[in-house]
Amino acid sequence: MSDKPALTLFLAAPRGFCAGVDRAIKIVEMALEKWGAPVYVRHEIVHNKFVVDTLRDKGAVFVEELDDCPDDRPVVFSAHGVPKSVPEEAERRQMIAVDATCPLVTKVHLEAARHAEAGLQMIYIGHRGHPEAIGTLGQLPEGEVLLIETAEDVATLQVRDPAKLAYISQTTLSVDDTAETIAALVARFPGIEEQSREDICYATTNRQGAVKAIAPKVQALLVIGAPNSSNSKRLVEVGRAAGCPQAMLIQRATDIDWDSLRGLSRVGLTAGASAPDVLVDEVLQAFRDRFDLTVETVETTTERVEFKVPKILRD
């Protein structure tokens, strides 16, 4: 009989890597294979230190701006997307540029362009300063896209013409919070063009759904993800809102505050869309070292999405 305390760990499914993250990492690895090191990457390819450090060890060089890249080495644009000016500048400098923007972020960029062509001003629901927001706002001239973060921001919006509006959103937001913000937009601007399909991506929606299923069962929830990962931080918020009294973000097993889990018997575990399985396995092992552990997987849906890498890497 084990002298370790018994603990049931409820493991969320889906969790971890989404198709866009998987594709972005593969793009950097294939670029290194094709052109050799160094390959430059503008911004962290995805928001996860373990992933970035692993790619850096293989020869990727991470920079924040195109100015930091030499003309004669390939550059990869991160999964979050970039303002239109960035690939234009890379083309002007005759650089080899590979776009790792998630196709679901590109969909939002195309949606913005379509609305602009129809003469509509856009309201973008997103997090100010996040790379995905910067990239989307940079698809159109200044003033064409107005950024709001919450439903409360709707009341102070100054728009050009209330009859010619549309909204788009960041792909990694809280589903529930965004629905509330959209409701506020529709209430204030009844003529606003609504989306045929929501912009929040399938992976964000699915991971939040799994957390909602787990949260009422557990006394604490651990979310593996980076502090700058929007989708990971939303999972913490969703867990709390769904009834979990204690939800916390960790980057890996060494970040776990074991004292805060003392005396608990039911803990939930999930991982943001940019956190690899190896970090989940590491956390599971850390729990096994300390507890007589029972793992119960809570699966709310199955994902089968895959995205192709750009043609330049397949040639």
N, C-alpha and C positions, 0 to 999 in steps of 0.2 A: 504493500500500500504506500502511495506517495506521501511524503511529508510536506509536499508543496501545497499551497492553497489551491482549491479548485476554481477555475474560471472558464466561462464560455465566451468565446470570441466570435462575434457575428461578422462575417466577411462579406462585404458588398460586392455584387456582380450586376452590371458591369462596373469596372474600376480601372484606373491606370490608363495606359496609352490609348489614344484614339487614332483613327486612320490618318488624320492630318499630321499628327505628331510623328507617327511611324514613318510616314512619307518624307517629312522634313529631315529626320535623322538619316534615313536611307539616302537622301539626296546629297548630304554632306559626305557620307561614306563613299558613295559612288563617284563624287567629284574628286575625292582624294585618290581613288583607284585610277580614275581616268587621267588626271593631270598631275598627280603626285603632290606632296606637301611643299609649301604651304598653300592651303585654300583659305581664303578670307571669308568670314561670315559677318554680315552686318547685323548687329545686335545678337543676343543669345538666340540660338536657333529655336529653342523652346525654353520655357522658364523652369529649368531644373539644373541645379548645380552639378549633380552626379553625371547627368547626360553631357553637359557642357565640358566638364573636366575630362570625361572619357574621350570625347571628340578632340579636345585640345591635345591630349596625349597621342592621338593618331596623326596630328599635324594641322588641325584647324586653328586659325587665328581669329579670335573674336574681337571685333571693333564696334564702336558705336556709330561711326559715320563713314561714308564713302571716301571722304578726304583722307582717311587713315589707311586706305588700300592702295597698293601700287597698281599702275595700269597693266602690268604684264602678268598678273596672277588672277585666277578666277575668283569671283565673289559670289556668295550665296546670300539671297535675301531671306530673312527669317520667316517662320510660319505665320507670324502675326500680320504680315503685309507691310508695305511701305508706301509713302506718298508717291504720286505719279512722277514727281521731279527726280526721284532716285534712279529708276531705270533709264530715264531720259539722260541723266548725267553720265551714267555708265556707258550708254550708247555713244554719247558725244566723245567719251574718252576711249572708245573702241575696246572696252573691257569684255572679257568673257563673263557674262552674268547669268546666274541660274536662279530662277524664282521658286522658292520653297513655300510661298504663301499657301496656306490651307485653301483648297478649292471652295470651302464653304465661306471663307472670308472673301475670296475673289467674287463669289456670288453676290455678296453685299456691295462690293465695289461696282459691279455691273448694274445692280439695282439702282445705286446712286446715280450712275451715268444715265440710265434710262429715265429716271425721274427728272433729272436736269434737262434732258432733251425735250421733255414734255412741259418744260417751263415751271416745274415745281421746286420750291425751296424745301430743303430737308431738315428734319429734326432727328438728330442722332442720339439715341439712348446709349450711354457708355460711361466709362471711367476716364475722367480727364487725365491726360498724361500717359495712359496705357499705350504701348506701341500699336496695338490694333486700332485704337481710336485715332491715334496720330496718322496712321496709314489711310484710314477711311476718310477722315476729314481732308487729307491731302490729295484726294482724287479729284476734287473740284476747287474752283477759285474760292478765296476767302469770302465768307458771308453766305455762301450757298448752302452750307451745312451748319446748323446750330446744335451745339452739344448740351444735353441735359443729363443729370445723373439720377435724379429721383422724381417721384410724382410731385413733390413740393415745388420743384423747379418750373413746372408747367405754368404756374400762375404768373411768373415774372417774364415769360418769353416775349420778346419783341420780334414779330415776324413782318415780312414785307407785304404779304397779302394772305389773310386767313383763308381765302378760297382756293389758294394754290399751294397746298402743303402735302408732304408725305413724310412718313417716318421710317427709319431703319434702326438697327441696333447692333451692338457688339454681340459676338457669338457666344460669349462665356458668362453671361449675366445670370442672376437668379430668375428662374422662370416666373415665380410668383410676384417678385418685386417688379419685374418688367411688365407683367400683365396689369399691375396696379398703375404703373406710369402710362401705359397705353390707354387705359380707361380714362385717366385724367386728360390726356391729349384729345381723345374723342369727345369728351364732355365739353372741353373749352373750344375745340375746333371741329364741329360736327362734319364739316366737309373734307376733312383730312383723308387722303387716300390710304386705305388700310392694306396691309400685306396679304398677298395670296398664300404665302407660306412664311412662317416666322423665321427670323434671322438667327435666333439662338440655336446652336447646332445640336444635332442628335446626341452627341456624346455628352455635352453639358446637361441636356434634359435627362438622359438616361442615368447619369451618375447622381444627379439630384434625386431622381425617382427612387433609386436604390437606397440612398441615405434616408429618405422619408420612410421607407419600409423598415429600416433598422432602428431609427431614432427612438421610437416608443418602447423598444425592447431592451434598451441598454442604459447603463448608468453613466457611461462616458463614451465619447466617440473620438477616435484618432483619425486625422486626415493627413496622408502623406503628400506633401507638396511644398513648393517654394513660397517664401513670403511675398514674392512679386508675381505669383501665379493667380490670375483673376479667378479661373474656374475652381482652383483649390480653396481659395478664401471663401468663395460662395458656398462650397460644401460645408464648411464650418458653420456659416450663417444658417444654411438650410437645416442642418442637424439641430441647432439650438431652437429654431422656429418650429421644428417638428416634434419638440418635446424632450430632447436630450438635455439633461441638466448641465453637462460638462462636455464641451466640444473643443478640440484644440488641434492646431496645425503643427505638424512636425516635418522636418526634412528627411530624417532617417531615425533608426532605432536609438542612436546615441542622444537624441533630443527628448526622449520620453521622460516625463517627470513621474517616476515610479511611486513616489510618496503620494501623489494625487490619486493614484489608483489603489492604494492600500485599502483592503476591506471590501472592495468591489467584487462582484461575481459575474457581471455581464458587461462586456466592452465591445464596441463596434469598431470596425476598421475599414477604411476605404482609401483610395489614392486618386489624386487629380489626374487629368488627362495627359499631363507631361511627366508623370512619375513612372519609372520602369518597374517591372515585376520583381527585379532583384531587390529593390528596396522593400517591397511587400514581404518577400521571403525573409529578409533580414529582420523585420519587425516580428514576424511570426516566430522565428527562432528565438528572439529575445524574450518573447512571452513563454515559449516552451522551457526556457532556461529557468524561469522564475515561478511558473504555475503548472499545476496539473491541468493541462489545456485541452478543451474540447472546441473544435472549430466547426461552426455551422455557416455554410454559404447561403446567403439570401440573394437569389437571382430574380430580378424583375423583368429582364428582357435579354435577348441574345443579339449581339452585334455581328454583322457580316459585311461591313463597309470596307472597301479598299479603294485607294486612289493611285493612279499611275504616276510615275515620275516623269519629269519633262523630257521631251523628245531628244534634246541635246545630250542627255545622258544615256539614251537608248541606242543612239547611232553608233 
